[in-house]
Amino acid sequence: MTAETSPHALRTTASVLDCAARLFAEHGSQGLAMSALTRRIAAETGTDAASLRRAFPTRFDLAYAVVLRSTRERVNGQLAADRPELPAAERMAALVRRQVENGWKHRAATSLAHEMLPVLRAIHPTRHREVSSLTRIYREHIRGVIVDGVVAGVFRVCDPGRAADEVLETFDSLLYWYDPGAGLSLDDLGAVYVDLVIHHHLGCPR
């Protein structure tokens, strides 16, 4: 956010950004004018339109807030849920299952982030660093779990950093093919991705 935010707007930020993410997914990042976005969000969330305009002066400000909040929530959630005392394979399996569940929940914001980050890098480096720093923290967390598994002899990779990058790329693929109406539940999808990450990318014996 780039402007003063009223207490009322702060109390409703989650619902506002959820609504904004859905509207961006439905209409694209450029599909609705900011006036239309503000009107729709105000009507659907009960938020004062003037507060919205103060909090998010432009469509870009709103999209950035959606991306930042989603990234922060996913990364912080993964870090908080990790249990370092468990074996590395169990930690990674739990991380993958959480990623599948949260990745699907935040798919609209993640897709928006892929579109926005190159623009942020070019025109707003500070904002780009804020989002990319969270991504780096998550990558280093994944790399750390992989290193623990290599030390324990359960993961067979030569370059934990490269393996972490491959795991992250695998997570991103969820956005492009999963259809919940095709008969595969999120639990089943989690099992598929656990198998893919643990055994294919990390070489853990079956």
C-alpha positions as CSV (number, residue, x, y, z in Angstrom):
1,M,0.0,0.0,0.0
2,T,1.3,3.4,-0.8
3,A,-1.0,5.8,1.1
4,E,-2.6,6.3,4.4
5,T,-5.0,3.5,5.3
6,S,-8.0,4.0,7.6
7,P,-8.6,1.6,10.5
8,H,-11.7,0.4,8.8
9,A,-9.7,-0.4,5.6
10,L,-7.1,-2.2,7.7
11,R,-9.7,-4.4,9.3
12,T,-11.0,-5.5,6.0
13,T,-7.7,-5.9,4.1
14,A,-8.0,-9.7,3.8
15,S,-11.4,-9.7,2.3
16,V,-10.5,-6.8,0.0
17,L,-7.4,-8.5,-1.3
18,D,-9.3,-11.8,-1.7
19,C,-11.9,-10.1,-3.7
20,A,-9.3,-8.2,-5.8
21,A,-7.4,-11.4,-6.5
22,R,-10.6,-13.0,-7.8
23,L,-11.5,-10.0,-10.0
24,F,-7.9,-10.0,-11.5
25,A,-8.2,-13.7,-12.2
26,E,-11.6,-13.3,-13.9
27,H,-10.8,-10.2,-15.9
28,G,-7.0,-10.1,-16.1
29,S,-4.7,-7.5,-14.6
30,Q,-5.8,-4.9,-17.1
31,G,-9.4,-5.9,-17.7
32,L,-11.1,-3.5,-15.3
33,A,-10.4,0.1,-14.7
34,M,-9.5,1.1,-11.2
35,S,-12.8,2.9,-10.8
36,A,-14.6,-0.4,-11.7
37,L,-12.4,-2.4,-9.4
38,T,-13.0,0.0,-6.5
39,R,-16.8,-0.1,-7.1
40,R,-16.9,-3.9,-7.3
41,I,-14.7,-4.4,-4.2
42,A,-16.6,-1.9,-2.2
43,A,-20.0,-3.5,-3.1
44,E,-18.8,-7.1,-2.4
45,T,-16.9,-6.5,0.8
46,G,-18.8,-3.6,2.4
47,T,-15.7,-1.5,2.5
48,D,-15.9,2.2,2.1
49,A,-14.9,3.2,-1.4
50,A,-13.1,6.3,-0.2
51,S,-10.9,4.2,2.1
52,L,-10.1,1.9,-0.8
53,R,-9.1,4.8,-3.0
54,R,-6.8,6.1,-0.2
55,A,-5.3,2.7,0.4
56,F,-4.8,1.7,-3.2
57,P,-4.6,4.8,-5.4
58,T,-3.9,2.8,-8.6
59,R,-4.7,-0.6,-10.0
60,F,-0.9,-1.4,-9.8
61,D,-0.9,-0.6,-6.1
62,L,-3.8,-3.0,-5.6
63,A,-2.3,-5.8,-7.6
64,Y,1.0,-5.4,-5.8
65,A,-0.8,-5.6,-2.4
66,V,-2.5,-8.8,-3.6
67,V,0.9,-10.3,-4.6
68,L,2.7,-9.3,-1.5
69,R,0.1,-10.5,0.9
70,S,-0.2,-13.9,-0.8
71,T,3.6,-14.4,-1.0
72,R,4.1,-13.4,2.6
73,E,1.2,-15.7,3.8
74,R,2.5,-18.7,1.9
75,V,6.2,-18.3,2.9
76,N,5.5,-17.4,6.6
77,G,3.0,-20.3,6.8
78,Q,5.6,-22.8,5.5
79,L,8.3,-21.6,7.8
80,A,6.0,-21.7,10.9
81,A,4.7,-25.2,10.1
82,D,8.1,-26.8,9.6
83,R,9.3,-29.3,12.2
84,P,13.1,-29.4,12.0
85,E,13.2,-32.3,14.5
86,L,11.6,-34.7,11.9
87,P,13.5,-36.6,9.2
88,A,14.2,-34.6,6.1
89,A,12.0,-36.7,3.9
90,E,9.0,-36.2,6.2
91,R,9.6,-32.5,6.4
92,M,9.8,-32.3,2.6
93,A,6.6,-34.4,2.2
94,A,4.7,-32.1,4.6
95,L,6.0,-29.0,2.9
96,V,4.9,-30.3,-0.5
97,R,1.4,-31.1,0.7
98,R,1.1,-27.6,2.2
99,Q,2.4,-26.1,-1.0
100,V,-0.2,-27.9,-3.1
101,E,-3.0,-26.8,-0.8
102,N,-1.8,-23.2,-0.4
103,G,-0.7,-23.0,-4.0
104,W,-4.2,-23.8,-5.2
105,K,-5.7,-21.4,-2.8
106,H,-3.4,-18.6,-3.9
107,R,-3.3,-19.5,-7.6
108,A,-4.7,-16.2,-8.8
109,A,-2.2,-14.2,-6.9
110,T,0.7,-16.4,-8.0
111,S,-0.3,-16.0,-11.6
112,L,-0.5,-12.3,-11.1
113,A,2.9,-12.3,-9.5
114,H,4.4,-14.0,-12.5
115,E,3.1,-11.2,-14.6
116,M,4.0,-8.3,-12.3
117,L,7.5,-9.2,-11.1
118,P,9.3,-8.3,-14.4
119,V,7.5,-5.0,-14.4
120,L,8.3,-4.4,-10.8
121,R,12.0,-5.1,-11.4
122,A,12.0,-2.5,-14.1
123,I,10.0,0.3,-12.6
124,H,9.9,-0.2,-8.8
125,P,13.0,-2.1,-7.6
126,T,12.1,-1.6,-3.9
127,R,8.8,-3.4,-4.3
128,H,10.5,-6.1,-6.4
129,R,13.0,-6.7,-3.6
130,E,10.2,-6.9,-1.1
131,V,8.6,-9.8,-2.9
132,S,11.7,-11.5,-4.2
133,S,13.3,-11.4,-0.7
134,L,10.4,-13.6,0.5
135,T,10.9,-15.9,-2.4
136,R,14.6,-16.2,-1.6
137,I,13.8,-17.0,2.0
138,Y,11.5,-19.8,0.9
139,R,14.1,-21.1,-1.6
140,E,16.7,-21.2,1.1
141,H,14.4,-23.0,3.5
142,I,13.7,-25.7,0.9
143,R,17.5,-25.9,0.1
144,G,18.1,-26.3,3.9
145,V,15.7,-29.3,4.1
146,I,17.4,-30.8,1.0
147,V,20.9,-30.3,2.6
148,D,19.7,-32.1,5.7
149,G,18.4,-35.0,3.6
150,V,21.7,-35.2,1.7
151,V,23.7,-35.3,5.0
152,A,21.4,-38.0,6.3
153,G,21.9,-40.0,3.1
154,V,18.2,-40.0,2.0
155,F,18.4,-37.4,-0.8
156,R,20.7,-38.0,-3.7
157,V,21.4,-34.7,-5.3
158,C,24.8,-33.1,-6.2
159,D,23.6,-29.5,-6.0
160,P,21.0,-28.7,-3.3
161,G,20.5,-25.2,-4.7
162,R,19.7,-26.4,-8.2
163,A,17.4,-29.0,-6.7
164,A,15.6,-26.4,-4.7
165,D,15.0,-24.4,-7.9
166,E,13.7,-27.5,-9.6
167,V,11.3,-28.1,-6.7
168,L,10.0,-24.6,-6.9
169,E,9.5,-24.9,-10.7
170,T,7.5,-28.1,-10.1
171,F,5.3,-26.2,-7.6
172,D,4.6,-23.6,-10.2
173,S,3.3,-26.2,-12.7
174,L,0.2,-26.7,-10.5
175,L,-1.1,-23.4,-11.9
176,Y,-1.2,-24.7,-15.5
177,W,-2.8,-28.1,-15.5
178,Y,-4.8,-29.0,-12.3
179,D,-8.6,-29.1,-12.8
180,P,-10.5,-30.0,-9.6
181,G,-13.4,-31.1,-11.7
182,A,-11.4,-33.8,-13.4
183,G,-11.7,-36.2,-10.5
184,L,-8.3,-35.7,-8.8
185,S,-8.7,-34.3,-5.2
186,L,-6.2,-32.0,-3.6
187,D,-5.2,-34.8,-1.3
188,D,-4.5,-37.1,-4.3
189,L,-2.7,-34.2,-6.0
190,G,-0.5,-33.8,-2.9
191,A,0.4,-37.4,-3.1
192,V,1.4,-37.1,-6.7
193,Y,3.6,-34.1,-6.0
194,V,5.2,-35.7,-3.0
195,D,6.2,-38.7,-5.1
196,L,7.5,-36.4,-7.9
197,V,9.6,-34.2,-5.5
198,I,10.8,-36.8,-3.1
199,H,11.7,-39.6,-5.5
200,H,12.2,-37.9,-8.9
201,H,13.8,-34.6,-8.0
202,L,15.6,-35.6,-4.8
203,G,16.4,-39.2,-5.6
204,C,15.0,-40.6,-2.3
205,P,14.8,-44.5,-2.6
206,R,11.3,-45.9,-2.6
